[in-house]
Amino acid sequence: MSDGTSLTRADVEAAYRFILGRPPESEAAYAYGLSAGSVPELRRWLMSGEEFAQRIQRDAPHALRRWMLAEMQAPPAEPDADGRPRIVFLHIMKTAGSSIRRRLEELAGEEPIWRREKEGLPGSVPAAELAPYRVVMGHFTIADARHVPQPRRIFTVLRDPRARLVSLYHHLARHRAEVVARPGFRMARIARESSLEDFLHQNDPAAQAELANVMTRTLAGDFIPAGRNRYRHPWQSKAEAISGPELLSRALANLFALDFVTSVDRLERDRPRLMAALGLPDPGPLPRENTRELVSDLLEERPPPEVTEAAERALHRLTDLDRVLYRLARQHFG
């Protein structure tokens, strides 16, 4: 395909096939393509169209979809009218996130909030669509968090990795029998029917993605386990996987660049500084949400799990990177 100033029919057909996956549908389409005048201009026209956007949404995976939609199709996001930063809460499961989310909802008032469980992953839409939101929060990765347009403040809360995994199992296992029978509660069903030891030894890839070094993978980007001490993007082959140390290096670089980081046991101590860093008032102690004492239509009482020697070994294996990240984070952020 030529990059010159003039276009041929062959150029138009090649562009259609490469970008849209099909030839021009009619002579009018050929004429439309030729009228672009140059390959770069035709490329821009095709990539700005609805058909290309729909094809990317359907076919392109995860971070590639985010990048292509944001960089090739969407216009730049407008900053907040009064210059206030957007607040991005990178919520890792079982790190007191429900309490923080409730506080952010209280402080946001009538301003719009992007909730991952309702609106989806922030990175799945053009960045300009996120511009009206004052708060973006939920279970997503650093790649999604950085997709939110500037100005923004990104923060997260960490937890002792062993305690986080035990708490995750206990929370999932407390879901009532009628609840885990519903679609979408697969991990809760597995936990309810398993001991902690059996739960931690799940070999299913989807289960491993919920268990293995979750804090490190969340902060490194879109990574899933790919075998012993190997991690890859969901669209990559196992041959393209990176090592655990490389994953940890990426996670630490991203962690140290965040606007605020604290841990569950220091959250109340750090609360005033966190609110100040986010440009928010501090009304006082955080509300207590989703605690292990909570009994509801979803959750029932259940004794703490037994942690056997085999379970301890599994906890150690599943948190090898998270333990390093957590220790260094506490040293760095005080």
For each residue, the residues with C-beta under 8 A, 3 or more apart:
1: 10 11 14 15 18 39
2: 6 7 8 11 39
3: 38 39 40
4: 38 39
5: 37 38
6: 2 37 38
7: 2 11 12 33 34 36 37 38 39 42
8: 2 11 12
9: 12 13 30 34
10: 1 13 14
11: 1 2 7 8 14 15 33 39 42
12: 7 8 9 15 16 24 29 30 33 34 42
13: 9 10 16 17 23 24 30
14: 1 10 11 17 18
15: 1 11 12 18 19 33 39 42 43 46
16: 12 13 19 20 22 23 24 29 33 46
17: 13 14 20 21 22 23
18: 1 14 15
19: 15 16 43 46 47 52
20: 16 17 46 51 52 55
21: 17 55
22: 16 17 25
23: 13 16 17
24: 12 13 16 29 30 32 33
25: 22 29
26: 29 30
27: 30 31
28: 31 32
29: 12 16 24 25 26 32 33
30: 9 12 13 24 26 27 33 34
31: 27 28 34 35
32: 24 28 29 35 36
33: 7 11 12 15 16 24 29 30 36 42
34: 7 9 12 30 31
35: 31 32
36: 7 32 33 41 42 45
37: 5 6 7 41 42
38: 3 4 5 6 7 41 42
39: 1 2 3 4 7 11 15 42 43
40: 3 43 44
41: 36 37 38 44 45
42: 7 11 12 15 33 36 37 38 39 45 46
43: 15 19 39 40 46 47
44: 40 41 47 48
45: 36 41 42 48 49
46: 15 16 19 20 42 43 49 52
47: 19 43 44 52 72 73
48: 44 45 52 72 73
49: 45 46 52 53
50: 53 54
51: 20 54 55
52: 19 20 46 47 48 49 55 56 73
53: 49 50 56 57 69 73
54: 50 51 57 58
55: 20 21 51 52 58 59 60
56: 52 53 59 60 65 68 69
57: 53 54 60 65 69 124
58: 54 55
59: 55 56
60: 55 56 57 64 65 68
61: 64 65 233 234 235
62: 65 66 123 143 222 233 234 235
63: 66 67 123 143 221 222 233
64: 60 61 67 68 235
65: 56 57 60 61 62 68 69 123 124
66: 62 63 69 70 123 124 143 144 147
67: 63 64 70 71
68: 56 60 64 65 71 72 73
69: 53 56 57 65 66 72 73 74 124 125 126
70: 66 67 73 74 126 127 147
71: 67 68 74
72: 47 48 68 69
73: 47 48 52 53 68 69 70 126
74: 69 70 71 77 126 127 128 129
75: 128
76: 128 149
77: 74 127 128 130 131 149
78: 128 131
79: 83 131 149 150 151
80: 83 84 85 86 131 134 151
81:
82:
83: 79 80 151
84: 80 134 151 279
85: 80 151 152 153 278 279
86: 80 130 133 134 135 136 148 149 151 152 153
87: 104 134 135 136 137 152 153 155 278 280
88: 135 136 137 145 148 152 153 154 155
89: 97 100 101 104 135 136 137 138 155 156
90: 140 141 142 145 154 155 156 218 219 258
91: 95 97 100 101 116 137 138 139 156 157
92: 95 97 139 156 157 158 159 164 214 215 218
93: 97 139 164 168 214
94: 97 159 164 167 168 171
95: 91 92 156 157 158 159 164 264
96: 99 100 157 159 264 267 286
97: 89 91 92 93 94 100 101 157
98: 101 102 289 290
99: 96 102 103 286 287 288 289 290
100: 89 91 96 97 103 104 157 267 286
101: 89 91 97 98 104 105 137 289
102: 98 99 105 106 286 287 289
103: 99 100 106 107 283 286 287
104: 87 89 100 101 107 108 113 135 137
105: 101 102 108 113 135
106: 102 103 109 283
107: 103 104 280 281 283
108: 104 105 111 112 113 134 135
109: 106
110:
111: 108 133 134 135
112: 108 132 133 134
113: 104 105 108 133 134 135 136 137
114: 119 122 130 133 135 136 137 138
115: 118 119 137 138
116: 91 119 120 121 122 137 138 139 140 144
117: 138 139
118: 115
119: 114 115 116 122
120: 116 124 125
121: 116 124 140 144
122: 114 116 119 125 130 136 140 144 145 147 148
123: 62 63 65 66 140 143 144 147
124: 57 65 66 69 120 121
125: 69 120 122 129 130
126: 69 70 73 74 129
127: 70 74 77 130 131 147 148 149
128: 74 75 76 77 78 131 149
129: 74 125 126 132
130: 77 86 114 122 125 127 133 136 147 148 149
131: 77 78 79 80 127 128 149
132: 112 129
133: 86 111 112 113 114 130 136 148
134: 80 84 86 87 108 111 112 113
135: 86 87 88 89 104 105 108 111 113 114
136: 86 87 88 89 113 114 122 130 133 145 148
137: 87 88 89 91 101 104 113 114 115 116
138: 89 91 114 115 116 117
139: 91 92 93 116 117
140: 90 116 121 122 123 143 144 145
141: 90 144 145 217 218 219 220 221 222
142: 90 145 146 154 218 219 220 221 254
143: 62 63 66 123 140 146 147 221 222
144: 66 116 121 122 123 140 141 147 148
145: 88 90 122 136 140 141 142 148 154
146: 142 143 154
147: 66 70 122 123 127 130 143 144
148: 86 88 122 127 130 133 136 144 145 152 154
149: 76 77 79 86 127 128 130 131 152
150: 79
151: 79 80 83 84 85 86
152: 85 86 87 88 148 149
153: 85 86 87 88 259 260 277 278 279
154: 88 90 142 145 146 148 258 259
155: 87 88 89 90 258 259 260 261 262 274 277 278
156: 89 90 91 92 95 218 219 255 258 261
157: 91 92 95 96 97 100 261 262 263 264 267
158: 92 95 215 261 262 263 264 325 326 329 330
159: 92 94 95 96 163 164 167 215 263 264 326
160: 163 164 263 264 265 326
161: 164 165 215 315 319 322 323 326
162: 165 166 315 316 319 323
163: 159 160 166 167
164: 92 93 94 95 159 160 161 167 168 214 215 322
165: 161 162 168 169 200 211 315 318 319
166: 162 163 169 170 196 305 307 315
167: 94 159 163 164 170 171 292
168: 93 94 164 165 171 172 210
169: 165 166 172 173 191 196 199 200 305
170: 166 167 173 174 292 302 304 305
171: 94 167 168 174 290 292 299
172: 168 169 175 187 188 190 191 192
173: 169 170 188 191 192 194 199 302 305
174: 170 171 292 299 300 301 302
175: 172 179 180 185 188 189 191 192 298 299 300
176: 179 180 297 298 299 300
177: 180 181 192
178: 181 182
179: 175 176 182 185 188 297 298
180: 175 176 177 185 188 189 192
181: 177 178 185 189
182: 178 179 185
183:
184:
185: 175 179 180 181 182 188 189
186: 189 190 206
187: 172 190 191 207 210
188: 172 173 175 179 180 185 191 192
189: 175 180 181 185 186 192 193
190: 172 186 187 193 194 199 202 207
191: 169 172 173 175 187 188 194 199
192: 172 173 175 177 180 188 189
193: 189 190
194: 173 190 191 198 199 202
195: 198 199 305 306 308 311
196: 166 169 199 200 305 306 307 308 311
197: 200 201 308 310 311 314
198: 194 195 201 202
199: 169 173 190 191 194 195 196 202
200: 165 169 196 197 211 311 314 315 318
201: 197 198 310 314
202: 190 194 198 199 207 208 211
203: 207 208
204: 207 208
205: 208 209 224 225
206: 186 209 210
207: 187 190 202 203 204 210 211
208: 202 203 204 205 211 212 224 225
209: 205 206 212 224 225
210: 168 187 206 207 214
211: 165 200 202 207 208 214 318
212: 208 209 217 225 318
213: 216 217 225 244 247 318 319 320 321 322
214: 92 93 164 210 211 217 218 322
215: 92 158 159 161 164 218 219 251 322 325 326
216: 213 219 220 247 248 251 321 322 325
217: 141 212 213 214 220 221 223 224 231 247 251
218: 90 92 141 142 156 214 215 251
219: 90 141 142 156 215 216 250 251 252 254 255 325
220: 141 142 216 217 223 231 247 248 250 251 254
221: 63 141 142 143 217 233 250 254
222: 62 63 141 143 233 234
223: 217 220 231 232 233 242 247
224: 205 208 209 217 231 232 233 234
225: 205 208 209 212 213 230 231
226: 230 231 232 238 241
227: 230 238 241
228:
229: 243 244
230: 225 226 227 238 241 242 243 244
231: 217 220 223 224 225 226 241 242 243 244 247
232: 223 224 226 236 237 238 240 241 242
233: 61 62 63 221 222 223 224 236 240
234: 61 62 222 224
235: 61 62 64
236: 232 233 240 241
237: 232 240
238: 226 227 230 232 241
239:
240: 232 233 236 237
241: 226 227 230 231 232 236 238
242: 223 230 231 232 246 247
243: 229 230 231 246 247
244: 213 229 230 231 247 248 320 321
245: 248 249
246: 242 243 249 250
247: 213 216 217 220 223 231 242 243 244 250 251 321
248: 216 220 244 245 251 252 321 324 325
249: 245 246 252 253
250: 219 220 221 246 247 253 254
251: 215 216 217 218 219 220 247 248 254 255 321 325
252: 219 248 249 255 256 325 328
253: 249 250 256 257
254: 142 219 220 221 250 251 257 258
255: 156 219 251 252 258 261 325 329
256: 252 253 332
257: 253 254
258: 90 154 155 156 254 255 261
259: 153 154 155 277 278
260: 153 155 270 273 274 277 278
261: 155 156 157 158 255 258 329 333
262: 155 157 158 266 267 270 274 333
263: 157 158 159 160 266 267 326 329 330
264: 95 96 157 158 159 160 267
265: 160
266: 262 263 269 270
267: 96 100 157 262 263 264 270 271 274 286
268: 271 285 286
269: 266
270: 260 262 266 267 273 274
271: 267 268 274 275 282 285 286
272: 275 276 282
273: 260 270 276 277
274: 155 260 262 267 270 271 277 278
275: 271 272 278 280 281 282
276: 272 273 279 280 282
277: 153 155 259 260 273 274
278: 85 87 153 155 259 260 274 275
279: 84 85 153 276
280: 87 107 275 276
281: 107 275
282: 271 272 275 276
283: 103 106 107
284:
285: 268 271
286: 96 99 100 102 103 267 268 271
287: 99 102 103
288: 99 291
289: 98 99 101 102
290: 98 99 171 294
291: 288 294
292: 167 170 171 174
293:
294: 290 291 299
295: 299 300 301
296: 299
297: 176 179
298: 175 176 179
299: 171 174 175 176 294 295 296
300: 174 175 176 295
301: 174 295
302: 170 173 174
303:
304: 170
305: 166 169 170 173 195 196 311
306: 195 196 311
307: 166 196 311 312 315
308: 195 196 197 311 312
309: 312 313
310: 197 201 313 314
311: 195 196 197 200 305 306 307 308 314 315
312: 307 308 309 315 316
313: 309 310 316 317
314: 197 200 201 310 311 317 318
315: 161 162 165 166 200 307 311 312 318 319
316: 162 312 313 319 320
317: 313 314 320
318: 165 200 211 212 213 314 315
319: 161 162 165 213 315 316 322 323
320: 213 244 316 317 323 324
321: 213 216 244 247 248 251 324 325
322: 161 164 213 214 215 216 319 325 326
323: 161 162 319 320 326 327
324: 248 320 321 327 328
325: 158 215 216 219 248 251 252 255 321 322 328 329
326: 158 159 160 161 215 263 322 323 329 330
327: 323 324 330 331
328: 252 324 325 331 332
329: 158 255 261 263 325 326 332 333
330: 158 263 326 327 333 334
331: 327 328 334
332: 256 328 329
333: 261 262 329 330
334: 330 331
